[in-house]
């Protein structure tokens, strides 16, 4: 045990003798929090700027303009047809509604027409306006059909419709999606950093042999098994520190509500740390040099994080790639966190934990088998 503790102390001392390594291992994980905060931190309630060109100026057209003016979070500006394009391209309005001549008559005839929606910001903007405007026009059109062409009856029905009062109780709900997105983005970035950290420490095994330090250590009471165990311990110590620092900054510095208890998040990330160590050792077991180990890590770490949804929601990817993501341990980590955020009980996710443990066990078994089968003097188990 003393030999293992000495190796742990030696590896940590050599690694963090360089101040840049302190920043590399403990500073870079915080970049994920900062990026997530910049991406999602400014998301809030916004006001939609709508320009209206009313060329019809009949009663129904004027009532339609008034209806749009009274929508929540909508600022209406009356513009002319000549300045329409200038307002749109300059960004003074997000979209414009054009009520052409004949609009009111088309509504009276039961077939709303002569209306245009103009925007350069796509359906994300026009869809909001359409959802309210078209519902209003459907109601007015239904009244016109019920009036049967009687303009006086229609006017009375519209007046009654506009003056009708409904008792509605409202309650504001907190939007939790922003904090959940920030948490998932931060955790995804942390998973990537943990993989890279585990890979760097696992490479020490090969580098120690390349510079012949490993063989000098074997001339002492230290054996190969103690050397590997010390490497695993150092890996876990560093990643535990990364997890603690990240969680402290998330909760106490940036005050992001993860919607997952800190201790549960810590257990999940520690489980991934074990997976990262096993995966890194497996890659090292198939490598003949530190350069080949680095190449294999780059070949797997970044693409697997991309496929697993560490950098963007996995739902936006094609179905075929989503199926591939199920073979990535990062995907199961993010899925576990997502289910906890949705209210699932920690104990009910035993299947996710069994799958994650299976990943870790498989990686360690493959690494052990590969080390044991290789009889080269360059290998150590």
C-alpha positions in Angstrom: 0.0 0.0 0.0 2.8 2.4 0.8 4.3 1.7 -2.7 1.0 2.7 -4.3 0.7 5.8 -2.2 4.3 6.8 -3.1 3.5 6.3 -6.9 0.3 8.4 -6.5 2.2 11.2 -4.9 5.0 11.0 -7.5 2.6 11.1 -10.4 0.6 14.0 -9.0 3.8 15.9 -8.2 5.3 15.4 -11.6 2.1 16.3 -13.4 1.1 19.4 -11.5 4.6 20.7 -11.2 3.7 22.7 -14.4 1.2 25.4 -13.6 -0.3 25.0 -17.1 -1.5 21.5 -16.2 -3.4 22.9 -13.2 -5.3 25.2 -15.7 -5.6 22.4 -18.2 -7.2 19.9 -15.8 -9.2 22.2 -13.5 -9.7 25.4 -15.5 -10.9 24.1 -18.8 -13.9 22.2 -17.3 -15.2 25.6 -16.2 -15.3 26.8 -19.9 -18.3 24.6 -20.4 -20.2 26.4 -17.7 -19.2 29.8 -19.1 -20.2 28.8 -22.7 -23.6 27.4 -21.5 -24.2 30.6 -19.5 -23.5 32.8 -22.5 -25.7 30.6 -24.8 -28.7 30.3 -22.5 -28.2 33.0 -19.9 -29.7 35.8 -22.0 -32.7 33.7 -23.1 -35.9 35.3 -21.7 -39.1 36.9 -22.6 -38.8 39.1 -25.7 -41.2 41.5 -27.4 -42.1 40.7 -31.0 -42.1 43.7 -33.3 -44.9 43.6 -35.9 -45.4 46.1 -38.6 -48.9 46.4 -40.2 -49.8 47.7 -43.6 -53.6 48.3 -43.5 -54.7 49.1 -47.1 -58.3 47.9 -46.6 -59.2 50.2 -43.7 -62.7 48.7 -43.4 -64.2 47.8 -40.0 -63.1 44.2 -40.0 -59.5 45.2 -41.0 -59.4 47.8 -38.3 -60.7 45.4 -35.7 -58.0 42.9 -36.8 -55.3 45.5 -36.3 -56.7 46.3 -32.8 -56.7 42.6 -32.0 -53.0 42.2 -32.8 -52.2 45.3 -30.8 -53.7 43.8 -27.7 -51.6 40.6 -27.9 -49.1 40.1 -25.1 -45.4 40.7 -25.9 -46.3 42.2 -29.3 -45.4 45.7 -30.3 -47.3 46.9 -33.3 -46.1 49.7 -35.7 -48.3 51.1 -38.5 -46.2 51.3 -41.6 -46.8 52.0 -45.3 -46.3 49.7 -48.2 -43.5 51.9 -49.6 -41.4 51.5 -46.4 -42.3 47.8 -45.8 -39.1 46.3 -47.2 -36.9 48.9 -45.4 -38.4 48.1 -42.0 -38.0 44.3 -42.6 -34.4 44.4 -43.8 -33.3 46.9 -41.2 -34.7 44.8 -38.4 -37.0 47.5 -37.2 -39.8 44.9 -37.3 -39.6 41.2 -37.0 -42.4 40.6 -39.4 -45.1 42.5 -41.2 -48.8 41.8 -41.8 -50.3 43.3 -45.0 -54.1 43.6 -45.2 -54.8 44.3 -48.9 -57.9 45.9 -50.3 -60.7 43.3 -50.2 -59.7 41.7 -47.0 -62.8 42.6 -45.1 -65.1 41.5 -47.9 -63.3 38.2 -48.1 -63.9 37.6 -44.4 -67.6 38.5 -44.9 -67.8 36.0 -47.7 -66.5 33.3 -45.4 -63.1 32.9 -47.2 -60.4 35.1 -45.6 -58.0 36.3 -48.3 -56.0 39.3 -49.3 -53.6 39.0 -46.3 -49.9 38.5 -46.3 -47.2 37.8 -43.7 -43.7 39.0 -44.6 -40.6 38.1 -42.6 -36.9 37.2 -43.2 -36.6 35.4 -39.9 -38.6 32.3 -40.9 -41.4 30.3 -39.5 -40.2 30.8 -35.9 -41.5 34.3 -36.0 -44.4 34.1 -38.4 -45.7 30.9 -36.6 -46.4 32.8 -33.4 -48.4 35.5 -35.2 -50.3 33.0 -37.3 -51.4 31.0 -34.3 -53.3 33.9 -32.9 -54.3 35.8 -36.0 -55.7 32.8 -37.9 -57.7 31.7 -34.8 -59.2 35.2 -34.6 -60.1 35.2 -38.3 -61.6 31.7 -38.0 -63.9 33.0 -35.3 -64.9 36.1 -37.3 -65.5 33.9 -40.4 -67.7 31.6 -38.5 -69.8 34.6 -37.3 -70.1 35.8 -40.9 -71.4 32.4 -42.0 -73.8 32.3 -39.2 -75.1 35.8 -40.2 -76.0 34.5 -43.6 -75.0 37.7 -45.4 -76.9 40.0 -43.1 -74.4 42.8 -42.4 -76.4 44.2 -39.5 -76.6 40.8 -37.8 -73.0 40.2 -38.4 -72.0 43.5 -36.9 -74.0 42.8 -33.8 -72.5 39.3 -33.4 -69.0 40.7 -33.8 -69.7 43.4 -31.2 -71.1 40.8 -28.8 -68.1 38.6 -29.5 -65.6 41.4 -28.8 -67.4 42.5 -25.6 -67.9 39.1 -24.2 -66.1 38.5 -20.9 -64.8 35.2 -19.7 -63.5 34.5 -16.2 -60.0 33.2 -16.5 -57.6 32.5 -13.7 -53.9 32.6 -14.5 -50.8 31.4 -12.7 -47.2 32.1 -13.7 -45.0 29.0 -14.0 -41.2 29.1 -13.8 -39.5 28.2 -17.0 -37.0 25.5 -16.0 -36.0 24.5 -19.5 -33.2 27.1 -19.6 -31.4 25.7 -16.5 -31.9 22.2 -17.7 -30.3 23.0 -21.1 -27.4 24.8 -19.3 -26.9 21.8 -17.1 -26.9 19.3 -19.9 -24.5 21.5 -22.0 -22.1 21.8 -19.0 -22.2 18.1 -18.2 -21.6 17.2 -21.8 -18.5 19.4 -22.0 -17.3 18.0 -18.7 -17.7 14.4 -20.0 -15.4 15.3 -22.9 -12.8 16.9 -20.6 -12.9 13.8 -18.3 -12.2 11.5 -21.2 -9.3 13.6 -22.3 -7.9 13.7 -18.7 -8.2 10.0 -18.3 -6.5 9.5 -21.7 -3.6 11.8 -20.7 -3.0 9.9 -17.4 -3.3 6.5 -19.1 -0.7 7.6 -21.6 1.8 8.0 -18.7 2.0 4.2 -18.6 3.4 4.1 -22.1 5.5 7.2 -21.7 7.2 5.8 -18.5 8.3 2.8 -20.6 9.4 4.8 -23.5 11.8 6.8 -21.3 12.8 3.6 -19.4 11.5 4.9 -16.1 9.1 2.0 -15.8 11.8 -0.7 -15.9 13.8 1.1 -13.3 10.8 1.1 -11.0 10.4 -2.7 -11.5 13.9 -3.1 -10.1 12.4 -2.0 -6.7 9.7 -3.7 -4.7 7.1 -2.0 -7.0 5.5 -4.4 -9.5 3.4 -3.8 -12.6 0.1 -4.3 -10.8 0.9 -1.6 -8.3 2.0 0.7 -11.1 -1.4 0.3 -12.9 -3.4 0.6 -9.7 -1.6 3.9 -8.8 -2.4 5.2 -12.3 -6.1 4.4 -11.8 -6.1 6.0 -8.4 -4.5 9.2 -9.8 -7.0 9.3 -12.6 -9.9 9.0 -10.2 -8.5 11.6 -7.8 -8.1 14.2 -10.6 -11.5 13.5 -12.1 -13.1 13.7 -8.6 -11.6 17.1 -8.2 -12.9 18.1 -11.6 -16.4 17.0 -10.6 -16.3 18.8 -7.3 -15.0 22.1 -8.8 -17.6 22.0 -11.6 -20.5 21.3 -9.3 -19.4 24.1 -6.9 -19.2 26.6 -9.7 -22.6 25.5 -11.1 -24.4 25.7 -7.8 -22.6 28.4 -5.8 -21.0 30.7 -8.4 -23.4 30.7 -11.4 -26.4 29.7 -9.3 -27.7 27.3 -12.0 -30.5 25.0 -10.7 -29.6 21.6 -12.1 -33.0 20.1 -10.9 -30.9 17.1 -9.7 -29.6 16.8 -6.2 -25.8 17.5 -6.1 -25.0 14.1 -4.5 -26.9 12.3 -7.2 -25.1 14.3 -9.9 -21.8 13.5 -8.2 -22.5 9.7 -8.2 -23.4 9.7 -11.8 -20.3 11.6 -12.8 -18.1 9.4 -10.7 -19.5 6.4 -12.4 -18.6 8.0 -15.7 -15.1 8.7 -14.4 -14.7 4.9 -13.8 -15.9 4.3 -17.4 -13.4 6.9 -18.7 -10.5 5.2 -16.9 -11.5 1.8 -18.2 -11.8 3.1 -21.7 -8.5 4.8 -21.6 -6.7 1.7 -20.3 -8.3 -0.3 -23.0 -7.0 2.1 -25.7 -3.5 2.0 -24.1 -3.6 -1.8 -24.1 -4.0 -1.7 -27.9 -1.3 0.9 -28.4 2.4 0.4 -29.1 3.4 4.0 -28.4 2.1 7.1 -26.8 1.6 8.7 -30.2 -0.6 5.8 -31.3 -2.5 5.9 -28.1 -3.2 9.6 -28.6 -4.4 9.0 -32.1 -6.8 6.3 -31.0 -8.1 8.6 -28.2 -8.8 11.4 -30.7 -10.4 8.9 -33.0 -12.9 7.8 -30.4 -13.4 10.5 -27.8 -14.6 13.5 -29.8 -16.8 11.6 -32.3 -18.4 9.6 -29.5 -19.2 12.8 -27.6 -20.7 14.3 -30.7 -22.9 11.3 -31.4 -23.9 11.0 -27.8 -25.3 14.5 -27.6 -22.7 16.2 -25.4 -22.6 19.3 -27.6 -26.2 19.4 -28.9 -29.5 17.6 -28.3 -29.4 14.1 -29.7 -33.0 14.6 -30.8 -31.9 16.8 -33.7 -29.8 14.1 -35.2 -31.1 11.5 -37.8 -32.8 8.4 -36.3 -30.0 6.2 -37.5 -27.4 8.2 -35.6 -29.6 8.3 -32.5 -29.5 4.5 -32.6 -25.7 4.6 -32.8 -25.7 7.0 -29.8 -27.2 4.2 -27.6 -23.8 2.4 -27.8 -22.0 5.4 -26.2 -21.7 5.6 -22.4 -22.0 9.4 -22.6 -25.5 9.0 -24.0 -26.6 6.9 -21.0 -25.1 9.5 -18.6 -27.0 12.3 -20.2 -30.2 10.2 -20.4 -30.0 9.4 -16.7 -29.6 13.1 -15.8 -32.5 14.0 -18.2 -34.8 11.5 -16.5 -33.9 12.8 -13.0 -34.7 16.3 -14.2 -38.1 15.1 -15.4 -38.8 13.8 -11.9 -37.8 10.1 -12.0 -36.7 8.6 -8.8 -33.0 7.8 -8.4 -33.6 4.2 -7.6 -36.0 3.6 -10.5 -33.1 4.2 -13.0 -31.4 1.0 -12.0 -31.3 -0.2 -15.7 -29.3 2.9 -16.7 -26.8 2.3 -13.9 -26.5 -1.4 -14.8 -25.7 -0.4 -18.4 -23.1 2.1 -17.2 -21.5 -0.5 -14.9 -21.5 -2.9 -17.8 -19.6 -0.4 -19.9 -17.0 0.1 -17.2 -16.7 -3.7 -16.6 -16.3 -4.4 -20.3 -13.6 -1.8 -20.8 -11.6 -3.1 -17.7 -12.0 -6.7 -18.7 -10.8 -6.0 -22.3 -7.8 -4.0 -21.0 -6.9 -6.7 -18.6 -7.2 -9.5 -21.2 -5.2 -7.6 -23.7 -2.4 -6.7 -21.3 -2.3 -10.4 -20.1 -2.1 -11.8 -23.6 0.6 -9.6 -24.8 4.0 -11.2 -24.2 6.1 -8.3 -25.4 8.7 -7.0 -23.0 7.3 -3.6 -23.6 4.1 -4.5 -21.8 3.7 -4.9 -18.1 0.9 -7.3 -17.0 
